Amino acid sequence: MTSIALPLNSDQQQNKYPVPITVRSAQLTDIAGMSKVLVQGFNLVPYVWMHPIAQAGIQADLKMRMERKSLYQAFVAVDPDLNSNSILGAVVGTVEVTLQKPNRSCQPTSYAYLASLTVARDYRRLGVAQQLIQACERQVGLWNQSDLYLHVLAENAAARRLYLQLGYGIHRTIRSWNPSLWHVEEQMMLHRHVAQWSQN
């Protein structure tokens, strides 16, 4: 198990956390908690009774990716004071980072990509998301990569504001039709050069 010690942000320094939060590499025992946070955080299904079904599918996908291990890493934020099936405490946030293969239409070389960042509702605006992002940036440095990319919906003002505050800039904008919502969505591909921070 790898735990990453990160510098305290202003919220932590002012003791605004309800409990100590630990950010560490995810383990197979965290999968149930991760799936719960993902389903609730992204509102993946319209009804509560559908949550277990959606969670089961996510758990299978997470297990497959974790067991593959190649150029993939998931991180969790855990609250050690909550009861959970996870060894070290309940999962209250999660994120994944991967090394993507070159894509002629997007990136000509391999690149690191952050995805599935979400934090439980009661732990938002407390610096948890920032710590998860920083864990990914450190991992990117360990892979000897110098840049990290991610997508965010243009309408998600809170997420955009967080990334911009952390030094991410707009790489390009993508507009696509979402048939389930029956409208055009605008996504921003954001980018940050992270090698210098990660290798310190």
VENBEL-V732323 format. One record per residue. SS is DSSP state (H for helix, E for strand, C for the rest). PHI is phi in radians with two decimals (none if undefined). PSI is psi in whole degrees, -180 to 180 (* if undefined). Layout:
SS/PHI/PSI ; SS/PHI/PSI
This chain:
C/none/136 ; C/-2.00/124 ; E/-1.88/138 ; C/-1.94/119 ; C/-1.51/123 ; C/-2.05/153 ; C/-1.12/147 ; C/-1.26/138 ; C/-1.58/180 ; H/-1.11/-36 ; H/-1.11/-42 ; H/-1.16/-41 ; H/-1.12/-27 ; C/-1.62/10 ; C/1.02/41 ; C/-1.52/-10 ; C/-1.19/137 ; C/-1.19/-30 ; C/-2.61/164 ; C/-1.11/136 ; E/-1.97/134 ; E/-1.97/131 ; E/-1.87/125 ; E/-2.61/171 ; E/-1.12/139 ; C/-1.28/150 ; C/-2.11/165 ; H/-1.02/-31 ; H/-1.23/-11 ; H/-1.57/-8 ; H/-1.02/-42 ; H/-1.08/-46 ; H/-1.15/-39 ; H/-1.08/-44 ; H/-1.13/-37 ; H/-1.13/-46 ; H/-1.10/-40 ; H/-1.15/-45 ; H/-1.11/-45 ; H/-1.29/-40 ; H/-1.20/-36 ; H/-1.72/2 ; C/0.87/53 ; C/-1.25/-24 ; C/-2.31/151 ; C/-1.38/-20 ; C/-2.19/144 ; H/-1.06/-37 ; H/-1.14/-15 ; H/-1.53/-10 ; H/-0.97/-49 ; H/-1.03/-34 ; H/-1.16/-47 ; H/-1.13/-40 ; H/-1.11/-38 ; H/-1.08/-42 ; H/-1.15/-42 ; H/-1.14/-40 ; H/-1.07/-40 ; H/-1.11/-43 ; H/-1.14/-44 ; H/-1.09/-43 ; H/-1.06/-43 ; H/-1.09/-45 ; H/-1.20/-40 ; H/-1.16/-39 ; H/-1.27/-25 ; H/-1.21/-42 ; C/1.14/-22 ; C/-1.27/115 ; C/0.91/44 ; E/-2.52/139 ; E/-2.61/133 ; E/-1.95/146 ; E/-2.17/151 ; E/-2.26/150 ; E/-1.82/127 ; E/-2.15/147 ; E/-1.83/104 ; C/-1.16/-11 ; C/-1.60/-5 ; C/-1.68/147 ; C/-1.30/138 ; C/-2.86/161 ; C/-1.35/-15 ; C/-1.22/146 ; C/-1.06/-45 ; C/-1.85/13 ; C/2.27/171 ; E/-1.30/140 ; E/-1.37/125 ; E/-2.09/1 ; E/-2.93/154 ; E/-2.71/158 ; E/-2.78/156 ; E/-2.25/148 ; E/-2.39/137 ; E/-2.35/161 ; E/-1.80/110 ; E/-1.51/150 ; C/-1.31/158 ; C/-0.98/145 ; E/-2.33/115 ; C/-1.02/-36 ; C/-1.40/-11 ; C/-2.26/-62 ; E/-2.29/125 ; C/-1.31/-16 ; C/-2.23/169 ; C/-1.05/148 ; E/-2.63/151 ; E/-1.49/140 ; E/-2.35/127 ; E/-1.67/137 ; E/-2.60/163 ; E/1.04/35 ; E/-1.34/122 ; E/-2.67/150 ; E/-2.28/139 ; C/-0.99/146 ; H/-0.95/-42 ; H/-1.24/-8 ; H/-2.03/11 ; C/-1.40/157 ; C/1.09/28 ; C/-2.14/12 ; C/1.53/2 ; H/-1.16/-46 ; H/-1.04/-40 ; H/-1.07/-42 ; H/-1.15/-38 ; H/-1.14/-41 ; H/-1.10/-44 ; H/-1.12/-34 ; H/-1.10/-41 ; H/-1.12/-41 ; H/-1.10/-39 ; H/-1.15/-39 ; H/-1.11/-40 ; H/-1.01/-40 ; H/-1.11/-38 ; H/-1.15/-26 ; C/-1.48/4 ; C/1.08/33 ; C/-1.80/151 ; C/-1.90/-6 ; E/-2.42/149 ; E/-2.26/134 ; E/-2.10/158 ; E/-2.84/164 ; E/-1.97/146 ; E/-2.51/140 ; E/-1.16/136 ; C/-1.05/-30 ; C/-1.37/-10 ; C/-1.50/81 ; H/-1.11/-38 ; H/-1.12/-44 ; H/-1.16/-43 ; H/-1.04/-44 ; H/-1.09/-42 ; H/-1.06/-50 ; H/-1.12/-41 ; H/-1.12/-38 ; H/-1.13/-29 ; C/-1.54/4 ; C/1.72/10 ; C/-1.44/144 ; E/-2.14/164 ; E/-1.35/120 ; E/-1.50/-46 ; E/-2.90/164 ; E/-2.02/138 ; E/-2.15/130 ; E/-1.97/130 ; E/-2.53/155 ; E/-1.48/128 ; E/-1.83/103 ; C/-1.17/-29 ; C/-1.25/-32 ; C/-1.76/-8 ; C/1.05/45 ; E/-2.80/167 ; E/-1.46/129 ; E/-1.78/144 ; E/-1.97/121 ; E/-1.95/144 ; E/-1.90/129 ; E/-1.59/115 ; E/-1.78/159 ; E/-2.56/146 ; E/-2.52/138 ; E/-1.42/118 ; C/-2.10/-3 ; H/-1.03/-43 ; H/-1.11/-44 ; H/-1.14/-44 ; H/-1.19/-29 ; C/-1.61/-1 ; C/-1.30/*
